[in-house]
């Protein structure tokens, strides 16, 4: 199994600390999909902004439809989250 070093939450500084704090405020914890990006906070920031635009921005799809598409895609990719 591959291993990717993740910056420990207690050691985060600067942009990474800000993003971790926002993740906890938003979800009550830091999910693995977010933590795995800790080596590159700028990429994490861009990824979270893209996610926000897709899931919460203006769209012809309802929020429920977007969530359903995410679940179906995860299942098709054998992701359990």
Secondary structure, DSSP 8 states (H G I E B T S, - for coil): --------GGG--HHHHHHHHHHHHHHSS--HHHHTTTT-HHHHHHHHHHHHHHHHS--SS-HHHHHHHHHHHHHHTT---
